[in-house]
Amino acid sequence: MMDRYLIVLEKSDTGFSAYSPDVWGCVATGETLEQTRENMRSALMLHLRDMESVPLPRGMDAYLDALRDSEGEEFYLTHLALGVLR
């Protein structure tokens, strides 16, 4: 099963940072958008693997929350498709 988790990528002083509104506590950084995206993919896979209950992607609500939380900042939204065992 492939779940698609929303990822918010934000510009920082040293590159970019990323988080998923669906998976609290899982973050990543990188010098480029692509590096940050791949670092976040790895972080999510490790984070989800160790969770007792894997959260489901939330859909549109997560987009709206991310937009409100990042208002006025430079940010990018994307999805990462992950094979997650439930």
KEKEMAR-950379 format. One record per residue: residue number from 0; x, y, z of N, C-alpha, C in turn; residue in three letters. Coordinates in Angstrom, 3 decimals, always signed. Atoms other than C-alpha are relative to their C-alpha. Layout:
# residues N
[NUM,[X,Y,Z],[X,Y,Z],[X,Y,Z],ala]
...
//
This chain:
# residues 86
[0,[+0.843,-1.169,+0.000],[+0.000,+0.000,+0.000],[+0.895,+1.242,+0.000],met]
[1,[-0.780,-1.231,+0.076],[+1.383,+3.427,-0.952],[-0.823,+1.154,+0.561],met]
[2,[+0.627,-1.189,-0.561],[+0.397,+6.339,+1.265],[+0.773,+1.217,-0.484],asp]
[3,[-0.628,-1.239,+0.433],[+1.088,+9.910,+0.163],[-0.109,+1.028,+1.122],arg]
[4,[-0.046,-0.936,-1.117],[+2.176,+12.143,+3.022],[+0.368,+1.392,-0.497],tyr]
[5,[-0.293,-1.385,+0.303],[+2.094,+15.913,+2.695],[+1.317,+0.391,+0.658],leu]
[6,[-1.272,-0.510,-0.514],[+5.534,+17.489,+3.116],[+0.033,+1.498,-0.233],ile]
[7,[-0.178,-1.444,+0.115],[+6.090,+21.185,+3.807],[+1.499,+0.267,+0.033],val]
[8,[-1.416,-0.367,+0.098],[+9.497,+22.466,+2.696],[+0.097,+1.512,+0.142],leu]
[9,[-0.138,-1.429,-0.247],[+10.575,+25.871,+4.001],[+1.448,+0.437,-0.197],glu]
[10,[-1.321,-0.597,+0.182],[+13.503,+28.092,+3.079],[+0.550,+0.392,+1.367],lys]
[11,[-0.661,-0.397,-1.238],[+16.013,+28.628,+5.901],[+1.272,+0.774,-0.346],ser]
[12,[-1.237,-0.744,+0.237],[+19.214,+30.631,+6.320],[+1.092,-0.867,-0.609],asp]
[13,[-1.053,+0.899,+0.476],[+21.321,+27.563,+5.486],[-0.459,-0.964,-1.091],thr]
[14,[+0.526,+0.905,+1.020],[+19.103,+25.800,+2.925],[-1.493,-0.137,+0.142],gly]
[15,[+1.421,+0.281,-0.129],[+15.737,+24.173,+3.569],[-0.246,-0.921,+1.183],phe]
[16,[+0.441,+0.944,-1.025],[+13.838,+22.351,+6.298],[-1.329,-0.596,-0.460],ser]
[17,[+1.227,+0.681,+0.405],[+10.916,+19.933,+5.995],[-0.664,-0.649,+1.199],ala]
[18,[+0.776,+0.737,-1.000],[+8.143,+18.477,+8.115],[-1.269,-0.483,-0.670],tyr]
[19,[+1.283,+0.499,+0.470],[+4.913,+16.561,+7.642],[-1.055,+0.311,+1.049],ser]
[20,[+1.074,-0.259,-0.961],[+1.726,+17.864,+9.288],[-0.662,-1.284,+0.515],pro]
[21,[+0.611,+1.270,-0.387],[+0.596,+14.221,+9.450],[+0.848,-0.806,+0.977],asp]
[22,[-0.918,+0.817,-0.810],[+3.661,+12.897,+11.330],[+0.789,+0.936,+0.918],val]
[23,[-0.620,-0.932,-0.939],[+4.506,+15.046,+14.354],[+1.344,-0.509,+0.475],trp]
[24,[-1.322,+0.326,-0.524],[+8.137,+15.127,+15.427],[+0.985,-0.474,-1.040],gly]
[25,[-0.893,+0.465,+1.064],[+9.597,+14.053,+12.090],[+0.370,+1.194,-0.869],cys]
[26,[-0.494,-1.141,+0.764],[+11.752,+16.747,+10.448],[+1.289,-0.380,-0.712],val]
[27,[-1.260,+0.204,+0.712],[+14.671,+16.976,+8.030],[+0.479,+1.348,-0.530],ala]
[28,[-0.582,-1.201,+0.587],[+17.017,+19.585,+6.592],[+0.888,-0.395,-1.168],thr]
[29,[-0.910,+0.234,+1.106],[+19.207,+19.956,+3.529],[+0.395,+1.314,-0.644],gly]
[30,[-0.469,-1.210,+0.675],[+21.095,+22.437,+1.381],[-0.863,+0.364,-1.200],glu]
[31,[+0.842,-0.237,+1.170],[+18.769,+22.047,-1.640],[-1.386,-0.593,+0.248],thr]
[32,[+1.340,+0.577,-0.115],[+15.086,+21.292,-2.098],[+0.030,-1.510,-0.196],leu]
[33,[-0.038,+1.438,+0.291],[+15.847,+17.887,-3.615],[+0.672,-0.783,+1.123],glu]
[34,[-0.677,+0.676,-1.106],[+18.311,+16.943,-0.853],[-0.912,-0.053,+1.231],gln]
[35,[+0.908,-0.049,-1.146],[+15.800,+18.033,+1.800],[-1.152,-0.976,-0.189],thr]
[36,[+1.101,+0.935,+0.301],[+13.023,+16.058,+0.104],[+0.447,-1.442,+0.228],arg]
[37,[-0.505,+1.365,-0.178],[+15.156,+12.897,+0.032],[+0.333,-0.284,+1.465],glu]
[38,[-0.266,+0.177,-1.435],[+16.308,+13.429,+3.632],[-1.306,-0.217,+0.755],asn]
[39,[+1.299,+0.165,-0.646],[+12.661,+13.754,+4.628],[-0.589,-1.369,-0.303],met]
[40,[+0.475,+1.354,+0.340],[+11.774,+10.543,+2.776],[+0.645,-1.021,+0.945],arg]
[41,[-0.711,+0.927,-0.892],[+14.442,+8.696,+4.799],[-0.473,+0.157,+1.442],ser]
[42,[+0.444,-0.249,-1.373],[+13.381,+10.355,+8.061],[-1.399,-0.566,+0.235],ala]
[43,[+1.357,+0.527,-0.141],[+9.727,+9.454,+7.483],[-0.015,-1.520,+0.059],leu]
[44,[-0.025,+1.468,+0.006],[+10.499,+5.844,+6.670],[+0.484,-0.537,+1.355],met]
[45,[-0.507,+0.433,-1.304],[+12.551,+5.466,+9.871],[-1.004,+0.309,+1.109],leu]
[46,[+0.954,-0.433,-1.021],[+10.026,+7.374,+11.966],[-1.239,-0.906,-0.001],his]
[47,[+1.216,+0.817,+0.109],[+7.003,+5.422,+10.685],[+0.262,-1.456,+0.345],leu]
[48,[-0.343,+1.401,-0.289],[+8.792,+2.079,+10.983],[-0.040,-0.286,+1.495],arg]
[49,[-0.077,+0.200,-1.439],[+9.204,+2.588,+14.728],[-1.270,+0.377,+0.756],asp]
[50,[+1.245,-0.396,-0.664],[+5.664,+3.805,+15.440],[-0.909,-1.210,+0.191],met]
[51,[+0.969,+1.071,-0.248],[+3.108,+1.482,+17.031],[-1.236,+0.169,-0.862],glu]
[52,[+1.183,-0.297,+0.801],[+0.241,+3.179,+15.196],[+0.390,+1.040,-1.058],ser]
[53,[-0.406,-0.874,+1.091],[+1.033,+4.682,+11.795],[-1.149,+0.943,-0.356],val]
[54,[+1.069,-0.945,+0.322],[-0.932,+7.896,+11.124],[-0.372,-0.048,-1.477],pro]
[55,[+0.465,-0.077,+1.378],[-3.042,+8.113,+7.994],[+0.209,+1.419,-0.521],leu]
[56,[-0.060,-1.350,+0.577],[-2.443,+11.033,+5.618],[-1.372,+0.660,+0.125],pro]
[57,[+1.256,-0.687,-0.285],[-5.088,+13.698,+6.334],[-0.629,+0.697,-1.198],arg]
[58,[+0.600,-0.638,+1.161],[-5.602,+15.282,+2.914],[-0.084,+1.508,+0.101],gly]
[59,[+0.156,-1.443,+0.167],[-6.945,+18.808,+2.373],[+0.198,+0.784,+1.293],met]
[60,[-0.181,-0.714,-1.257],[-7.013,+19.795,+6.062],[+1.480,+0.268,+0.287],asp]
[61,[-1.431,-0.179,-0.221],[-3.262,+19.287,+6.247],[+0.554,+1.114,-0.885],ala]
[62,[-0.421,-1.096,+0.875],[-2.772,+21.602,+3.252],[-0.377,+1.341,+0.615],tyr]
[63,[+0.473,-1.268,-0.553],[-4.863,+24.330,+4.868],[+0.754,+0.369,+1.275],leu]
[64,[-0.779,-0.261,-1.206],[-3.069,+23.989,+8.215],[+1.412,+0.452,-0.352],asp]
[65,[-1.361,-0.359,+0.408],[+0.320,+24.150,+6.476],[+0.043,+1.410,-0.560],ala]
[66,[+0.056,-1.349,+0.552],[-0.691,+27.286,+4.599],[-0.140,+1.038,+1.106],leu]
[67,[+0.184,-0.936,-1.115],[-1.875,+28.994,+7.803],[+1.269,+0.105,+0.849],arg]
[68,[-1.200,+0.011,-0.837],[+1.231,+27.957,+9.767],[+1.180,+0.693,-0.677],asp]
[69,[-1.149,-0.535,+0.725],[+3.621,+29.159,+7.048],[-0.280,+1.351,-0.644],ser]
[70,[+0.384,-1.271,+0.608],[+1.877,+32.432,+6.180],[+1.140,+1.013,+0.090],glu]
[71,[-1.043,-1.005,+0.059],[+4.390,+35.030,+5.058],[+1.394,-0.564,-0.196],gly]
[72,[-1.298,+0.623,+0.194],[+7.256,+32.543,+4.723],[+0.045,-0.674,-1.366],glu]
[73,[-0.159,+0.728,+1.252],[+8.668,+30.999,+1.572],[-0.060,-1.496,+0.309],glu]
[74,[+0.112,+1.429,-0.234],[+7.552,+27.379,+1.475],[-0.516,-0.694,-1.246],phe]
[75,[+0.407,+0.838,+1.116],[+6.773,+24.532,-0.919],[-0.764,-1.185,+0.572],tyr]
[76,[+0.749,+1.187,-0.403],[+4.260,+21.681,-0.665],[+0.253,-1.104,-1.004],leu]
[77,[-0.142,+1.153,+0.865],[+4.805,+18.225,-2.070],[-0.537,-1.211,+0.755],thr]
[78,[+0.369,+1.275,-0.633],[+3.828,+14.617,-1.350],[+1.150,-0.973,-0.173],his]
[79,[-0.916,+1.119,+0.125],[+6.044,+11.637,-0.715],[-0.823,-1.274,+0.065],leu]
[80,[+0.693,+1.290,-0.003],[+4.657,+8.231,-1.642],[+0.893,-1.010,+0.733],ala]
[81,[-0.751,+0.943,-0.819],[+5.750,+5.663,+0.944],[-0.763,-1.302,+0.116],leu]
[82,[+0.600,+1.302,-0.257],[+5.084,+1.967,+1.213],[+0.011,-0.229,+1.506],gly]
[83,[+0.095,+0.088,-1.459],[+3.839,+1.649,+4.802],[-0.768,-1.258,+0.371],val]
[84,[+0.689,+1.195,-0.503],[+2.953,-1.561,+6.611],[-0.927,+0.410,+1.123],leu]
[85,[+0.981,-0.308,-1.053],[-0.170,-1.316,+8.754],[-0.337,-1.260,+0.759],arg]
//
